[in-house]
């Protein structure tokens, strides 16, 4: 077995369905197995997905074991030479898995690698390449030097500032959203640390790979990561779990350092957590009182792109769901041209647009490349799935 893909799911069945559809396209011609570990979802994920993907092995956990615990269950049962840990809120281009395999086969010192993750507007996610959060690196990020000097190899080391996006390069931390690992390396350094429930386990694993003598890499191939559809980042639970993970990592790897360094860093973590908690509290109170921002009242204008049959179906979908929409008929080879025309039409308008492409006509890879070529913060990626008459975006799931 060449590859084992492991996805841990929690209450995101439609995003996971889209992820699996893109993944299976990318796995064509590759000897692979796919595991989905469901962390006790309440949305009927297993019952919905199991008959739709008979080749996928579903493991229904009776408890929510967290990201590390869920992945470890499947890793122990896996047979692949390589392991891919993949988030359910991702879309994988058709060429990505093959590029990952070719890279690992030709770089025997590589313990793991990540890829260029895109936001739903096509912009690069800084989390695609990260450095270890050492005390000084963490300090530079917390005080804003990382943000103000994004190209600095020193101040922006947290996001590997100065490293080219266009070519493969060595990094320190591989994101858990797409974490391609050598199984023999895991056998040597151990599995994910289950003391981390949902955040920080990828940082810890990456650090242990480096300590074990392996290299971590970044590859310039695209996936979409909705970045947190399975978690509510404005919730109290998120703040608690995220900053608790930071403290676990700090105690584990820097607990023996001088107190003059340790105490200020721990204090900064607690201060940052408190500030985040105050923001989430204010947001929750405003929402409870019925206050709405201008942004919350702005809904996107949809542009559906695909076959004539698809546009007819989407016209009905838009009418049934009170969507403001327009339509473009396009052949497979016209994707880049049509996308450029749409961007030119939208120009610098401030209102949001969602361009939804027919996934039965266009490759996921080509859709992602089109958005990545000219990112626009007001133009968002949408995928129309004709089989279910459903459109999926970062913020909406319509139809089906």
Phi, psi and omega per residue, in radians:
X1 nan 2.224 -3.084
X2 -1.436 -0.726 -2.982
X3 -2.506 2.426 2.987
X4 -2.067 2.130 3.113
X5 -1.805 2.295 -3.085
X6 -2.193 2.204 3.123
X7 -2.168 2.199 3.062
X8 -1.748 2.164 -3.031
X9 -1.980 2.530 3.003
X10 -2.618 1.724 3.002
X11 1.073 0.638 3.070
X12 -2.359 0.964 -2.955
X13 -1.090 -0.623 -3.105
X14 -1.317 -0.648 3.048
X15 -1.164 -0.687 3.102
X16 -1.130 -0.712 3.096
X17 -1.017 -0.788 3.111
X18 -1.121 -0.720 3.098
X19 -1.037 -0.814 -3.124
X20 -1.129 -0.678 3.118
X21 -1.093 -0.755 3.108
X22 -1.195 -0.688 -3.129
X23 -1.100 -0.787 -3.098
X24 -1.127 -0.568 3.021
X25 -1.104 -0.758 -3.107
X26 -1.214 -0.364 -3.105
X27 -1.623 0.012 -3.128
X28 -1.027 2.236 -3.138
X29 1.445 0.060 -3.126
X30 -1.987 2.347 3.089
X31 -1.302 1.842 -3.019
X32 -2.573 2.768 2.996
X33 -2.199 2.604 -3.103
X34 -2.196 2.204 3.060
X35 -1.925 2.393 2.911
X36 -2.086 2.056 3.082
X37 -1.779 1.989 -3.125
X38 -1.635 2.109 -3.073
X39 -1.517 1.030 3.044
X40 1.054 0.870 3.110
X41 -1.155 2.706 3.104
X42 -1.923 0.119 -3.080
X43 -1.773 0.214 3.122
X44 1.264 0.529 -3.082
X45 -0.984 -0.867 -3.051
X46 -1.135 -0.849 -3.120
X47 -1.061 -0.602 -3.125
X48 -1.327 -0.749 -2.962
X49 -1.568 -0.560 -3.042
X50 -0.986 -0.831 3.125
X51 -1.222 -0.360 -3.135
X52 -1.433 -0.408 -3.111
X53 -2.308 1.299 -3.064
X54 -1.141 -0.382 -3.123
X55 -1.433 -0.191 -3.123
X56 -1.556 2.424 3.097
X57 -1.610 2.015 -3.135
X58 -1.723 2.314 3.074
X59 -2.079 2.010 -3.095
X60 -1.695 1.770 3.123
X61 -1.287 2.424 3.109
X62 -1.350 -0.138 -3.131
X63 -2.448 2.770 3.036
X64 -1.450 1.845 -3.045
X65 -1.603 -0.010 -3.088
X66 1.425 3.036 -3.097
X67 -1.127 -0.846 -3.108
X68 -1.137 -0.846 -3.114
X69 -1.095 -0.733 3.119
X70 -1.114 -0.778 3.115
X71 -1.121 -0.704 -3.098
X72 -1.094 -0.618 3.102
X73 -0.987 -0.835 -3.104
X74 -1.317 -0.624 3.125
X75 -1.018 -0.715 -3.120
X76 -1.131 -0.437 -3.138
X77 -1.702 -0.106 -3.022
X78 -1.318 2.718 -3.117
X79 -2.097 -0.005 -3.010
X80 -1.325 2.651 2.999
X81 -1.163 -0.564 3.101
X82 -2.158 2.708 3.111
X83 -2.124 2.289 3.011
X84 -2.011 2.020 2.999
X85 -1.583 2.116 -3.007
X86 -2.261 2.335 3.085
X87 -1.303 2.609 3.133
X88 -1.261 -0.358 -3.140
X89 -1.695 0.792 3.085
X90 -2.176 2.793 2.982
X91 -2.242 2.203 -3.022
X92 -1.824 2.234 3.072
X93 -1.179 2.669 -3.056
X94 -1.079 -0.422 -3.070
X95 -1.695 -0.071 -2.949
X96 -1.248 -0.824 -3.078
X97 -1.098 -0.748 3.124
X98 -1.083 -0.718 3.105
X99 -1.101 -0.686 3.119
X100 -1.122 -0.793 3.137
X101 -1.100 -0.790 -3.136
X102 -1.064 -0.699 -3.138
X103 -1.142 -0.825 -3.102
X104 -1.152 -0.654 3.109
X105 -1.102 -0.559 -3.080
X106 -1.675 -0.024 3.134
X107 -2.294 1.391 -3.050
X108 -1.115 -0.321 3.110
X109 -1.478 -0.157 -3.128
X110 -1.298 2.111 3.068
X111 -1.502 -0.528 3.136
X112 -2.869 2.875 3.041
X113 -2.676 2.757 3.030
X114 -2.073 -3.068 -3.078
X115 -2.338 3.104 3.099
X116 -1.400 1.867 3.131
X117 -1.534 2.428 -3.137
X118 -1.907 2.568 2.959
X119 -1.376 3.108 -3.098
X120 -1.316 -0.009 3.014
X121 -1.847 0.019 3.124
X122 1.627 -0.043 3.131
X123 -1.355 2.726 -3.110
X124 -1.295 2.362 3.066
X125 -1.488 2.139 -3.112
X126 -1.030 -0.467 -3.126
X127 -1.187 -0.083 3.112
X128 -1.119 -0.543 3.112
X129 -2.350 2.104 -3.133
X130 -2.333 2.689 3.004
X131 -1.743 2.905 3.111
X132 -1.160 2.425 -3.133
X133 -1.414 1.135 3.069
X134 -1.133 2.911 -3.127
X135 -0.925 -0.775 -3.105
X136 -1.262 -0.723 3.114
X137 -1.065 -0.750 3.111
X138 -1.129 -0.679 3.127
X139 -1.099 -0.794 -3.142
X140 -1.055 -0.650 3.130
X141 -1.245 -0.771 -3.059
X142 -1.159 -0.562 -3.117
X143 -1.587 -0.007 3.039
X144 1.660 -0.021 -3.141
X145 -1.140 -0.587 3.111
X146 -1.075 -0.743 -3.119
X147 -1.230 -0.684 -3.057
X148 -1.404 -0.353 3.121
X149 -2.250 1.169 -2.986
X150 -1.150 -0.322 3.137
X151 -1.703 -0.037 -3.093
X152 -1.309 2.240 3.104
X153 -1.205 -0.397 -3.134
X154 -1.577 -1.052 -3.041
X155 -1.266 -0.495 -3.114
X156 -1.861 0.478 -3.129
X157 -1.118 -0.440 3.127
X158 -0.987 -0.649 3.091
X159 -1.925 0.429 3.087
X160 0.921 0.841 3.110
X161 -0.985 2.444 -3.122
X162 1.629 -0.242 3.109
X163 -1.450 2.316 -3.119
X164 -1.146 2.441 3.045
X165 -1.417 -0.305 -2.949
X166 -1.518 -0.323 -3.087
X167 -2.253 2.768 3.087
X168 -1.117 2.492 3.137
X169 -2.681 2.727 3.124
X170 -1.332 2.373 3.084
X171 -2.234 -3.066 -3.134
X172 -1.937 -0.637 -3.088
X173 -2.106 2.210 3.070
X174 -1.709 2.231 -3.120
X175 -1.152 2.472 3.106
X176 -1.253 -0.189 3.127
X177 -1.196 -0.585 3.021
X178 -2.550 1.644 -3.039
X179 -2.097 1.748 -3.070
X180 -1.645 2.042 -2.940
X181 -2.154 2.617 3.004
X182 -1.499 2.146 -3.062
X183 -1.077 -0.657 -3.140
X184 -1.119 -0.521 3.080
X185 -1.192 -0.718 3.087
X186 -1.108 -0.662 3.105
X187 -1.061 -0.526 -3.110
X188 -1.447 -0.792 -2.999
X189 -1.690 -0.244 -3.119
X190 1.764 2.944 -3.088
X191 -1.472 -2.963 -3.140
X192 -1.176 2.499 -3.125
X193 -1.363 2.023 -3.059
X194 -1.396 0.023 2.961
X195 -1.173 -0.444 3.037
X196 -1.527 2.167 -3.081
X197 -1.481 -0.805 -3.029
X198 -2.454 -0.375 -3.134
X199 -2.348 2.635 3.050
X200 1.646 -0.346 -3.110
X201 -1.154 -0.542 3.109
X202 -1.230 -0.619 3.091
X203 -1.149 -0.810 3.133
X204 -1.073 -0.793 3.140
X205 -1.108 -0.742 3.135
X206 -1.077 -0.719 3.133
X207 -1.115 -0.721 3.137
X208 -1.191 -0.560 3.042
X209 -1.100 -0.779 3.121
X210 -1.110 -0.745 3.108
X211 -1.101 -0.508 3.132
X212 -1.417 0.044 3.087
X213 1.627 0.160 3.130
X214 -1.673 2.901 3.078
X215 -1.887 2.563 3.019
X216 -1.968 2.414 -3.004
X217 -2.277 2.822 2.995
X218 -2.046 2.361 3.073
X219 -2.012 2.379 -3.112
X220 -1.473 1.032 3.031
X221 -2.151 2.632 -2.892
X222 -1.702 2.391 2.803
X223 -2.307 2.772 2.993
X224 -1.687 2.323 3.041
X225 -2.215 1.988 3.138
X226 -1.166 -0.234 3.005
X227 1.069 1.228 2.951
X228 1.803 0.431 3.071
X229 -1.132 -0.424 -3.136
X230 -1.586 0.052 3.068
X231 -2.381 2.604 3.077
X232 -1.747 1.799 -2.995
X233 -1.290 -0.135 3.067
X234 -1.666 0.100 -3.055
X235 -1.534 2.730 3.063
X236 -1.071 -0.655 -3.098
X237 -1.099 -0.707 3.129
X238 -1.057 -0.839 -3.122
X239 -1.017 -0.803 -3.117
X240 -1.093 -0.879 -3.055
X241 -1.170 -0.727 -3.090
X242 -1.115 -0.876 -3.087
X243 -1.320 -0.465 3.007
X244 -1.117 -0.673 3.094
X245 -1.105 -0.689 3.096
X246 -1.050 -0.736 -3.135
X247 -1.193 -0.666 3.103
X248 -1.067 -0.822 3.141
X249 -1.086 -0.753 -3.114
X250 -1.103 -0.796 3.141
X251 -1.132 -0.660 -3.064
X252 -1.211 -0.736 -2.991
X253 -1.879 -0.293 -3.122
X254 -2.280 0.303 -3.099
X255 -1.148 -0.422 -3.096
X256 -1.578 0.072 -3.088
X257 -1.357 2.913 -3.123
X258 -1.008 2.414 -3.102
X259 -1.075 -0.486 3.126
X260 -1.094 -0.505 3.057
X261 -1.586 -0.699 -3.010
X262 -1.160 -0.791 -3.051
X263 -1.135 -0.776 3.091
X264 -1.078 -0.661 3.141
X265 -1.173 -0.786 3.098
X266 -1.093 -0.684 3.099
X267 -1.086 -0.682 3.124
X268 -1.143 -0.662 3.109
X269 -1.108 -0.802 3.129
X270 -1.119 -0.687 3.136
X271 -1.132 -0.739 3.125
X272 -1.124 -0.730 3.121
X273 -1.099 -0.728 -3.140
X274 -1.120 -0.740 3.133
X275 -1.108 -0.728 3.107
X276 -1.126 -0.678 3.127
X277 -1.123 -0.681 3.115
X278 -1.140 -0.678 3.118
X279 -1.142 -0.755 3.135
X280 -1.165 -0.605 3.095
X281 -1.127 -0.794 3.130
X282 -1.082 -0.719 3.126
X283 -1.112 -0.755 -3.123
X284 -1.136 -0.694 3.140
X285 -1.148 -0.785 3.130
X286 -1.059 -0.720 3.138
X287 -1.150 -0.706 -3.127
X288 -1.133 -0.602 -3.126
X289 -1.443 -0.092 3.065
X290 1.608 0.155 3.094
X291 -1.271 2.433 3.132
X292 -2.293 2.427 3.096
X293 -1.488 2.881 3.087
X294 -1.053 -0.614 -3.130
X295 -1.114 -0.686 -3.091
X296 -1.196 -0.349 -3.131
X297 -1.634 -0.006 -3.086
X298 -1.729 2.093 3.129
X299 -1.896 2.583 -3.054
X300 -1.294 2.679 2.944
X301 -1.604 2.221 -3.083
X302 -1.579 2.447 2.970
X303 -2.152 1.940 -3.125
X304 -1.641 2.303 -3.092
X305 -2.206 2.170 3.118
X306 3.022 -2.590 -3.107
X307 -1.369 2.960 3.085
X308 -1.102 -0.695 3.099
X309 -1.079 -0.705 3.134
X310 -1.131 -0.751 -3.121
X311 -1.115 -0.625 3.094
X312 -1.122 -0.766 3.118
X313 -1.124 -0.684 -3.107
X314 -1.266 -0.511 3.042
X315 -1.077 -0.715 3.093
X316 -1.215 -0.702 3.111
X317 -1.053 -0.760 3.131
X318 -1.132 -0.731 3.132
X319 -1.124 -0.712 -3.106
X320 -1.216 -0.417 -3.053
X321 -2.054 0.256 3.070
X322 0.966 0.773 3.105
X323 -1.623 2.495 2.951
X324 -1.523 2.095 -2.970
X325 -2.589 2.758 2.958
X326 -2.410 3.008 -2.905
X327 -2.445 2.552 3.080
X328 -2.327 2.262 3.014
X329 -1.620 2.252 -3.061
X330 -2.540 2.505 3.020
X331 -1.463 2.911 -3.084
X332 -0.985 -0.782 -3.071
X333 -1.321 -0.081 -3.079
X334 -1.671 0.049 -2.991
X335 -0.994 -0.918 -3.089
X336 -1.082 -0.729 -3.140
X337 -1.111 -0.830 3.130
X338 -1.078 -0.744 -3.116
X339 -1.110 -0.735 3.106
X340 -1.080 -0.701 3.133
X341 -1.136 -0.681 3.117
X342 -1.129 -0.779 3.129
X343 -1.101 -0.677 3.114
X344 -1.150 -0.680 3.117
X345 -1.127 -0.760 -3.109
X346 -1.216 -0.698 3.116
X347 1.030 -2.258 -3.088
X348 -1.802 0.409 3.134
X349 -1.059 2.525 -3.087
X350 -1.555 -0.338 -3.122
X351 -1.298 2.589 -3.072
X352 -1.360 2.525 3.042
X353 -2.149 2.651 2.993
X354 -2.233 2.073 3.118
X355 -1.723 1.952 -3.049
X356 -1.844 2.062 -3.117
X357 -1.729 2.550 3.122
X358 -1.278 1.980 -3.079
X359 -1.285 -0.244 3.077
X360 -1.459 -0.267 -3.133
X361 -1.817 -0.666 -3.046
X362 -1.945 2.603 3.060
X363 -1.312 2.490 3.045
X364 -0.996 -0.717 -3.119
X365 -0.998 -0.784 -3.099
X366 -1.217 -0.627 3.090
X367 -1.108 -0.821 -3.141
X368 -1.116 -0.731 3.141
X369 -1.099 -0.644 3.137
X370 -1.101 -0.783 3.126
X371 -1.209 -0.664 -3.102
X372 -1.182 -0.491 -3.087
X373 -1.182 -0.649 3.133
X374 -2.434 1.335 -3.128
X375 -1.104 2.462 3.086
X376 -2.420 2.103 -3.049
X377 -1.067 -0.310 3.131
X378 -1.754 0.020 -3.117
X379 -2.064 2.069 -2.979
X380 -2.032 2.675 -3.092
X381 -1.364 2.333 2.998
X382 -2.292 2.587 3.098
X383 -2.159 2.170 3.067
X384 -1.751 2.229 -3.121
X385 -1.931 1.757 -3.044
X386 -1.108 -0.511 -3.124
X387 -1.012 -0.667 -3.119
X388 -1.895 0.018 -3.054
X389 0.872 0.936 -3.042
X390 -2.329 2.444 3.024
X391 -1.996 2.371 -3.107
X392 -2.144 2.226 3.021
X393 -2.217 -3.088 3.126
X394 -1.157 -0.566 -3.020
X395 -1.906 -0.233 -3.042
X396 -2.444 2.543 2.949
X397 -2.192 1.972 -2.983
X398 -2.146 2.319 3.093
X399 1.628 -2.923 3.134
X400 1.473 nan nan
